[in-house]
């Protein structure tokens, strides 16, 4: 009986800890602004971060023209970052073409645009602790980006962002969504690295 009470108290404390930390680590949709593209919902703090994201993603004119041809962004969003929708969705199409795989369901991918690699690492400690290498204290180290398949979310460091990093994480999303049973993590990582190296 006493051991059951101890187990219940541990479960209660664990739930309390998660209840206090997880909402703080995932900004709510209401608290943040959302920039929508055909494939994604990008959560951001202010328009300057969107413009910075746009400037860090570079594509050829041919890719840009192809994407603009079949997609016209919302005028209000286009005023914030005129080329961002075309770049994000164009990059998704490019990743799908490299992998020769397409998501089976039209599921929207969430991207949380964070300030730096330290904030990304903090999210990883909560959502994917098994991927964390090194001492397990809160906020240890930096990480450019990671994909959480359970929530269909990419956590992305704006300081470290370039097209290859985003393509790498998009590859994880495409691989997870194009198979009934997603490939093992190590195989996914090999494919994601291949996509990143094949981008240019």
C-alpha positions in Angstrom: 0.0 0.0 0.0 2.8 2.4 0.9 4.7 1.6 -2.4 1.4 2.3 -4.3 1.1 5.7 -2.6 4.8 6.5 -3.4 4.2 5.6 -7.1 1.1 7.7 -7.3 2.9 10.7 -5.7 5.7 10.3 -8.2 3.2 10.2 -11.1 1.5 13.3 -9.7 4.8 15.2 -9.4 5.8 14.1 -12.9 2.5 15.4 -14.3 2.8 18.6 -12.3 6.4 19.1 -13.7 5.2 18.6 -17.3 2.2 20.8 -16.8 4.4 23.6 -15.7 7.3 23.2 -18.2 5.7 22.1 -21.5 3.4 25.1 -21.9 6.3 27.4 -21.2 8.4 25.7 -23.8 5.8 25.7 -26.6 4.5 29.1 -27.3 0.8 28.9 -27.8 -0.8 29.7 -31.1 -2.6 32.6 -29.5 0.5 34.1 -28.0 2.5 34.1 -31.3 1.8 35.3 -34.8 1.4 32.7 -37.5 2.6 32.9 -41.1 0.9 30.3 -43.3 2.1 28.7 -46.5 0.6 25.9 -48.6 2.7 23.3 -46.5 3.5 25.0 -43.2 2.4 27.2 -40.3 5.4 29.3 -39.1 5.1 30.6 -35.5 7.2 33.8 -35.0 7.6 36.6 -32.5 7.8 39.7 -34.8 7.9 40.5 -38.5 11.6 41.2 -38.4 12.2 37.5 -37.7 10.2 36.6 -40.8 12.3 39.0 -43.0 15.5 37.5 -41.5 14.3 34.0 -42.3 13.4 35.1 -45.9 16.9 36.6 -46.4 18.7 33.4 -45.1 16.8 31.1 -47.5 18.4 31.4 -51.0 17.1 29.7 -54.2 17.7 30.0 -57.9 15.5 32.1 -60.0 14.1 29.0 -61.8 12.9 27.5 -58.5 11.4 30.8 -57.5 9.6 31.2 -60.8 8.2 27.6 -60.6 6.9 28.2 -57.1 5.3 31.6 -57.9 3.6 30.1 -60.9 1.3 27.8 -58.9 1.0 29.7 -55.7 -0.1 33.2 -54.9 0.5 34.1 -51.2 -2.0 36.0 -49.1 -1.5 39.8 -49.7 -1.2 40.6 -46.0 1.4 38.0 -45.5 3.2 38.9 -48.7 3.6 42.4 -47.4 5.4 41.0 -44.3 7.8 38.8 -46.3 7.1 38.8 -50.1 9.2 35.8 -51.0 9.0 33.6 -47.9 6.0 31.5 -48.9 7.5 30.7 -52.3 10.9 29.8 -50.7 9.4 27.5 -47.9 7.0 25.7 -50.2 9.6 25.6 -53.0 12.1 24.0 -50.6 9.4 21.4 -49.5 8.8 20.5 -53.2 12.6 20.2 -53.8 13.0 17.9 -50.7 10.1 15.7 -51.9 11.7 15.5 -55.4 15.1 14.5 -54.0 13.6 11.8 -51.9 11.0 10.8 -54.5 8.5 10.7 -51.7 5.4 12.8 -50.9 3.4 13.0 -47.6 0.4 10.8 -47.9 -1.9 13.1 -45.8 -2.2 16.9 -46.4 -1.0 17.5 -42.9 0.2 21.0 -42.0 3.8 21.2 -40.7 4.4 23.6 -37.8 7.7 25.5 -37.6 8.6 27.4 -34.5 11.1 30.0 -35.3 13.3 30.5 -32.2 16.0 33.0 -31.5 19.1 30.7 -31.2 20.4 27.2 -30.7 20.1 27.4 -26.9 16.3 27.8 -27.1 16.1 24.9 -29.6 18.2 22.7 -27.3 15.8 23.5 -24.4 12.8 22.3 -26.5 14.7 19.2 -27.4 15.3 18.3 -23.7 11.5 18.2 -23.3 10.3 16.7 -26.6 13.2 14.4 -27.6 15.4 13.7 -24.6 16.7 10.5 -26.1 18.4 12.5 -28.9 20.2 14.7 -26.4 23.9 14.0 -26.1 25.8 15.2 -23.1 25.0 16.1 -19.5 21.2 16.2 -19.0 20.8 19.5 -17.1 18.3 22.0 -18.4 19.5 24.3 -21.2 22.8 22.5 -21.9 24.5 23.3 -25.2 23.1 24.5 -28.6 21.2 22.9 -31.4 20.5 24.3 -34.9 17.1 22.5 -35.3 15.2 19.3 -34.7 11.9 17.7 -35.9 9.4 16.2 -33.4 7.3 13.6 -35.3 4.6 13.4 -32.6 3.6 17.0 -33.0 4.7 17.4 -36.6 6.8 20.4 -35.5 10.2 21.7 -36.5 12.0 23.8 -33.9 14.5 26.1 -35.8 17.2 28.5 -34.7 17.1 31.7 -36.6 20.8 32.5 -35.8 21.9 29.2 -37.5 19.3 29.1 -40.3 20.2 28.4 -43.9 18.4 26.4 -46.6 20.3 23.2 -45.9 19.3 23.0 -42.3 15.6 23.5 -43.1 15.8 21.0 -45.9 17.3 18.5 -43.5 14.4 18.8 -41.1 11.8 18.9 -43.9 13.3 15.5 -45.0 12.4 14.1 -41.6 8.8 15.3 -41.9 8.5 13.9 -45.5 9.9 10.5 -44.4 7.7 10.3 -41.4 4.6 11.2 -43.3 5.2 9.2 -46.5 5.4 5.7 -44.8 2.8 3.9 -42.7 5.7 3.0 -40.3 8.4 5.7 -40.5 12.0 4.5 -41.2 14.3 4.0 -38.2 15.9 7.2 -36.8 19.4 6.3 -38.1 18.2 5.7 -41.6 16.2 8.9 -41.6 19.3 10.8 -40.5 21.2 9.4 -43.5 18.5 10.4 -45.9 18.2 13.9 -44.3 22.0 14.4 -44.7 21.7 13.3 -48.3 19.0 15.8 -49.0 21.0 18.6 -47.3 24.1 17.8 -49.4 22.0 17.5 -52.6 20.3 20.8 -52.2 22.8 22.9 -54.2 
